[in-house]
Amino acid sequence: MAAISREEVAHLARLSRLAVTEEELDTFAGQLDVILQAVAQVGKVAAADIPPTSHSVPLTNVLREDVETPCLTPEEALSGAPDVDQQRFRVPRILNEDLAS
């Protein structure tokens, strides 16, 4: 027995706002049926005593210490800028929207 009917595929297509031809309904119904059967097979294999995992091998984040290092002063950072305003890079406006509202 098919896991998904042609009518269910048509319903999903309407919900997704997809234009699907009559021939595609038959094709997609067969393809989705194969996919759903494969998912059902995986569900049968999964055992209750196996804990769910997000990765096949254990992962450990390796983080370095957060060490403060010398950096540029605002004047040094802005020294090569073509235009500066109030210790900020000044660039041409690229949007025509009023961002203040």
MODELLER restraints for C-alpha pairs under 7 A, 6 or more apart:
rsr = mdl.restraints
at = mdl.atoms
rsr.add(forms.Gaussian(group=physical.xy_distance, feature=features.Distance(at['CA:2:A'], at['CA:33:A']), mean=6.13, stdev=0.5))
rsr.add(forms.Gaussian(group=physical.xy_distance, feature=features.Distance(at['CA:3:A'], at['CA:33:A']), mean=5.41, stdev=0.5))
rsr.add(forms.Gaussian(group=physical.xy_distance, feature=features.Distance(at['CA:3:A'], at['CA:36:A']), mean=6.68, stdev=0.5))
rsr.add(forms.Gaussian(group=physical.xy_distance, feature=features.Distance(at['CA:4:A'], at['CA:29:A']), mean=6.35, stdev=0.5))
rsr.add(forms.Gaussian(group=physical.xy_distance, feature=features.Distance(at['CA:4:A'], at['CA:32:A']), mean=6.99, stdev=0.5))
rsr.add(forms.Gaussian(group=physical.xy_distance, feature=features.Distance(at['CA:4:A'], at['CA:33:A']), mean=5.69, stdev=0.5))
rsr.add(forms.Gaussian(group=physical.xy_distance, feature=features.Distance(at['CA:5:A'], at['CA:29:A']), mean=6.22, stdev=0.5))
rsr.add(forms.Gaussian(group=physical.xy_distance, feature=features.Distance(at['CA:6:A'], at['CA:25:A']), mean=6.00, stdev=0.5))
rsr.add(forms.Gaussian(group=physical.xy_distance, feature=features.Distance(at['CA:6:A'], at['CA:26:A']), mean=6.24, stdev=0.5))
rsr.add(forms.Gaussian(group=physical.xy_distance, feature=features.Distance(at['CA:6:A'], at['CA:29:A']), mean=5.46, stdev=0.5))
rsr.add(forms.Gaussian(group=physical.xy_distance, feature=features.Distance(at['CA:9:A'], at['CA:25:A']), mean=6.41, stdev=0.5))
rsr.add(forms.Gaussian(group=physical.xy_distance, feature=features.Distance(at['CA:9:A'], at['CA:29:A']), mean=6.07, stdev=0.5))
rsr.add(forms.Gaussian(group=physical.xy_distance, feature=features.Distance(at['CA:10:A'], at['CA:25:A']), mean=6.53, stdev=0.5))
rsr.add(forms.Gaussian(group=physical.xy_distance, feature=features.Distance(at['CA:13:A'], at['CA:20:A']), mean=6.80, stdev=0.5))
rsr.add(forms.Gaussian(group=physical.xy_distance, feature=features.Distance(at['CA:74:A'], at['CA:87:A']), mean=6.79, stdev=0.5))
rsr.add(forms.Gaussian(group=physical.xy_distance, feature=features.Distance(at['CA:78:A'], at['CA:89:A']), mean=6.91, stdev=0.5))
rsr.add(forms.Gaussian(group=physical.xy_distance, feature=features.Distance(at['CA:81:A'], at['CA:89:A']), mean=6.59, stdev=0.5))
rsr.add(forms.Gaussian(group=physical.xy_distance, feature=features.Distance(at['CA:83:A'], at['CA:89:A']), mean=6.34, stdev=0.5))
rsr.add(forms.Gaussian(group=physical.xy_distance, feature=features.Distance(at['CA:83:A'], at['CA:90:A']), mean=5.27, stdev=0.5))
rsr.add(forms.Gaussian(group=physical.xy_distance, feature=features.Distance(at['CA:84:A'], at['CA:90:A']), mean=5.09, stdev=0.5))
